[in-house]
């Protein structure tokens, strides 16, 4: 995920549904992946620009193959833009994931870490943000923290989300 705060644009890769070892346990007539997670995530290390993010996303997506042929799956980047005079309607689980991703960026930035340097096994020198489930029961319900984390529009969306839980 890459967030451009200048124009409030959020860029996300499509969901990656498995790696080489996971696809290897499935029927050979299904999709496949050429690399394991650690190898796929190396594409995203050290990213600081949107151009680098797009290149990394394309490289990671090129590791996947379709069951309908050996060509790589189509490349895509999901883009969501939200401005003061627009409303973006997303389902509640997607909204919660969005809040969690913002939390992870905030967690890393507040400690001086670059989120691109995160290691799934070791975090940042042994430190890591809380898991998604813990976030949903703690930080997500902390109004003061969410006020800090979110802009006015997102905070209004958060209030609706919390009231509908």
N, C-alpha and C positions, 0 to 999 in steps of 0.2 A: 504494500500500500504506500502511496506517495501523496501527501497533502500539500497543496499549494495555498498557503494562507493569504497570498496577495489577491487571488481571485476566488477563494473559497471552493476550489476544485479538488475533488478527491479521486485519485486514480487507483484502481485495484486490479490485480491480476484475476483471471478466472480462478475458480477453485481447482486446486490440484488434488485429484482423488486417488492417491496412492503413489507408490514409487516402484522401482524395479522388483524389490523383494515381495511387495504386496501383490503386484500384478502376476508375479511368478507362481503364486499359489492358486491363481484363478485358471479357468479354462483357457486353453490356447487360442480359442476363437474370439476372445475378447480383446479390448484395447491393451496396449502395453506401454511401458516406460523404460527408457534406456539407462536411467541412473537411479541411485538411492537418494534419500532425502538430503543427506549431508552434501552429496555432490550437486544436487539441484540448488540447494540454498547458497552454495558458493557463488552462483550467478549474482546474488543480491548483496554480497559483502562489499562495503565501501561506497555504496551509492549515495550521491548527494544532489543529483540533478534529475529532472524529469526525463531527459534524454537517456541518461544511464539506466533509469528505471525501466523505460520502454525497451531498451536493448536487453536488459536482464530478463524481463518478462518474456520477450520473444525467444531468448536463448533457452529459458526454462521450459517454455511451452513446446519448443522444438524437440524436447526429449520424449514427448508423448506420441504414440502412434495409434492410428485408428484401426479397428478390426475390419473395416471395409477396404483396407488397402495399406500399403507400407508408407504412404505419404504422411507427413506430420499433420497433426490436427490443426485446424485453422487458428491463426493467431488473433488474439483480441485483447483489448484493455477496456475495462469497464470504467466509464467516466460519469460522475455525478456532480452537477454544479448546483449550488443553492445560493440564492441571493435574497436580499431583504424582501423583495416583492414577488418571490416565487415560493411555492411550497412543494416539497418533495415528499410524496407519500410512499412510505416503505412499511413492510410488515414489522411487527414488534420485535421479532427475533433479530432481524437485520438491524433494527435500530439499536438493540442492546449490543450487538457485535460492534457497531459503529462507535458507541460510547466506550466499549472496552478497548478498541484500537486507539482512540484518543487518549484514554487513560494510560496505555502502554507508552505512547509517545511522551506524554507528560512525565510519567515515572522515569523514563530514560533521560529526558532533557533536564529534569530537576536534579539529577545526580551527575550531570555532565557527560552522559554516555551518548554515543551515536547509535541509534536503533539498528542501523545496518550492521553494526559489529556484534549484535546479539548472537550467542551460541546456544542452540537448543539444549545442549547437554550441560553446559557450565554457566549459562547466563552471561552476566558481566562480572568476571572475576568471582564467580560463586554467588552473586546477587541476582535476584530476578523479581519481576513483578508477580502479583498473585495470579493464580489460574482463573480462567473464565468463570467457573462455578463460584469461587470465593468472591470474585468481583461482583457477581450478581447478588450476593447476600450481604456485602459490606459496602464497598466504595459506591456502588450504584445507588444505595439508599442514603448516602451521606449528602444532604442537601448543600451544606457549606462547601464540600469538595466539588460537587457537580457544578455549583455556581462558579467556582474558580476555573474548572475545566472547560466549560462550555460558553459559547457566545450567547447573546440574548435569544436568538432564534432557536438554537439547539437546546437551551435551557427550558424554553417554553415547550418544546417537543418532549424533553425529559419529564417535565411535570405531568404532561398528558400520559406518557408511558407509565410513570409510577402510579398515577391515579387509576389506570386500567388494570394494574397487576392483580 
